[in-house]
Amino acid sequence: MFKNYLVIAFRNFLRNKTFSVINVLGLSIGISAALVIFLIVFHEFSYDKFEPGNERIYRVVLDAKIGGNEGHSAGVPAPLGTAIEQEVTGVELTVPVFQFHRDATANVAITTTKAAKPVVYKKQAGIVFTNAQYFQLLGYDWLAGSPAAAMNAPFSIVLTESRAKQYFPSVASADVIGKPITYNNKITATVTGIVNDLNQTTAFTANEFISFATIAKTSLKEDFMMDVWNDWMAYTQLYIKLSPTASPAQTERQLKELLNKYSKQPHDDVNNSILFRLQPLNDLHFNKDYVSVGQGIADKSTLYGLMAIAAFLLLLGCINFINLTTANSIQRAKEIGVRKTMGSSKKQLVIQFLGETFFTTTIATLLSVILTPLLLRIFVDFIPTGLQFNLLHQPELIVFLLVLILIVSFLSGLYPALVLSQHKAVTVLKSQAFSNFGQTRGAWVRKTLTVSQFVIAQFFFIATAMVSKQISYTLNSDLGFQKDAILSFEMPYDTVATHPKQLLSAIQAIPEVEIASTGFLSPADEGVAFTKVSYSERKDVTENVQIRWGDPNYIKVYGIPLVAGRNVAPSDTMKEFIINQTYAKSLGFKKPEDALNKYLQFNGKNMPIVGVMKDFHDQSFHAPIGSLVFAGSNGSTFHIRLKANNSGQHIWQSAIAKIEKEYKKLYPEEDFNYSFFDQTLAKMYENEQHIARLLKWATGLAIFISCLGLLGLVIYITNTRTKEIGIRKVFGASVQSIIALLSIDFIRLVLLAFVIAAPFAWWVLYKWLQDFAYRTSMSWWIFVLSGLTMVLIAIITLSIQTLKTALANPVKSLRTE
């Protein structure tokens, strides 16, 4: 029986090649989207599921309020770990994880023999300072060395197998033990152990582990502030594993007691407080409030949005299949009549048609599997690091595909199967099966499905237009500073004091350079730098404000206008402040000039306000413009504005090459890495740009599938009204009137879809825009454009079949009468 159904399905698939190809194409689009998005979502939600007792693992994080401003940090005071180990009950493991400062990387030198020149690996990532309990927390397998003793002594290193092979490619794991490794020309340690790579989806990505005891024996003790309780850095993280009987709330109370015991400042003030919290391990990958250096964060709302897009595209494919199958039902009417006459029951016919749907869905799924590697390359910007597609090694994918085939087959095939199997044999064989079928409840079902398709397509269209409009608004609005033709780069961490001035002088002499400066962060940057500043004449005004610093040319490089006062004077240390308009108002000054020559307290010093600058956007448009101060001082970041890059000339390329040449004179061993300021700004909206690109693809696919469904419906209607059209033509109806007659109902469906989609899209986009402090308007023309575009696309789609029907010879359609 099953073989018979399979043979019939295959024959029908070949007999109706056009419909079969369209069905497979529509379903494969939806299934491909579902498969790719399943890979992404499954990967993101699979983080850190492998650790033994993972439900009891937490990261200690910090919530702070300074001057009434709330902040969050994944870093905690460095001495907290030791205090927990000694004084907190209910903690099974205490694991500090510290990273090298600045960018969490280090230059690593490997000496194979005494006579050989060291091999240097620059900017090596994945290096942490930790203790032996780290390996118990994550369940590492040891290949060499003693798990009990490898991390006890200072200047000890444990490597993963992959890192050991990188440093010592021709040495066996056991022979790597005892090898020396030097970090940043400061710390030399000895390999004491080798462990297997985790090869798991995890936030713990370190491959090189230096014993925590090393910190106390080096200058890193001061760098990490090992004795300071009132300050912390993102490079100092702490993980704990609670005992089975301990509770997070009880542990947090003990952490509060520790802070009150060791901190020199009270932390119960309404506007100034510090509070330790326990962040569950399964929250690490999704919580934006506590982001550590180098940690990738996934947005749950984005993942849910991806799942919604996959569901919509899959639904569109199913609707498309239903419409096309019922549109082709006339061609199978006599087959159904004959089968019923020969004794087939309705149940058998339903099973047969569901089997045909299963056959088509399976082909579409196989096509999707073939297309998936290509789609992963196309959407590489959305694909998280470490995601893999390998059916042989991912059994969950096979289960997902099998379930998907069954669900899609049922959703797509049930309604057509019921429709096709309900016709009476006598009526079908008399060619009367569809004489009045165009006005039955089934026709309204198909129209409803078509409206649903265009509701989804119009929603995607409106959303794409609005997201693109907001991105254009953020990138093209006046930000309060100049952003074009400006590049920046960092000096090496351990730089000679005279080098910045020497390099700045050399860069200023380059003809293609307009102006150059040294300082701190750019005016707007992905990072933030807050500092505590108070106004001397009003002790009640203490704010946590953003800070920037640089030499006097910094203001000129970025073209930041001064509304009062003057620029800062040249200085190697901070002596003067320029404040922005927002801070001037916050301090109570009605006019910018009133702030001049007033004093702010900063780091125990009184510093005069010498200027007031116009407000500029120091963060993305998600955040409002806040209080900001600019101090006059040199810095380690170079900010360079190049001369205009005229058409046909390569001034910028020449300038960059000359800047690099001067840089290499001072730092021949260092890489020259620079970035353009406008690219930095664009990166701040990277997530929105990804959403816009994804919506464009979703919109195109939704419109394409919707048009296929509309084409199926118009084919169905024209097939059922062939004789009516023939009679109308015999009585003198024109081609234009026939086309209008066939098209008007479908245009109404598209317009109805617009009426439904527009208010829903407006509400969703209104909510989305609330995440921006500065946002574009909800323009009416976007909604009108969407409606008109959908109508135009529908007319073009309809014309494919309606024109053919209107031009057909009426004699052929009436020949059987």
Protein Blocks (a to p, Z undefined) as FASTA:
>chain_A
ZZmmmmmmmmmmmmmmmlmmmmmmmmmmmmmmmmmmmmmmmmmmmgoklbghklmgccdd
ddddeehiacddfbdcfklmmmmmmmpghiabdcdddddehjopacddddfbfkbccddd
ehiehiacddfklmmmnopacfbdjfklmmmpghiacddfklmmmmmmmbcfklmgopac
dehhlaccddfbdcddfkiacfblcfbdcdfklmmmmmklmmnopmbckbccfklccddd
ddfkbcfklmmmmmmmmmmmmpmbdckbfklccddddddfklmmmmmklccehiacddfk
lmmmmmmmmmmmmmmmmmmmmmmmmmmmmmmmmmmmmmmmnopafklmmmmmmmmmmmmm
mmmmmmmmmmmmmmmmmmmmmmcghiacdfklmmklmmmmmmmmmmmmmmmmmmmmmmmm
mpcfklmmnopmmmmmmmmmklmmmmmmmmmmmmmmmmmmmmmmmmmmmmmmmmmmcehi
afehpacddddfbacfklmmmmmmmmmmpmklmbdcdddddfbdfbdcddddddfklmkl
ccddddddddfklmmmnopacfehjdddddfbdfbdcddfklmmmnopabfklmgopacd
eehiacddfbdcddddfbdfkbccddddddddddfbdcdddddddehiafklmmmmmmmm
mmmmmmmmbccddddfklmmmmmmmmmmmmmmmmmmmmmmmmmmmmmmmmmmmmmmmmmm
mmmmmmmmmnopafklmmmmmmmmmmmmmmmmmmmmmmmmmmmmmmmmmmpmbdcdddfk
lmmmmmmmmmmmmmmmmmmmmmmmmmpcfklmmmmZZ
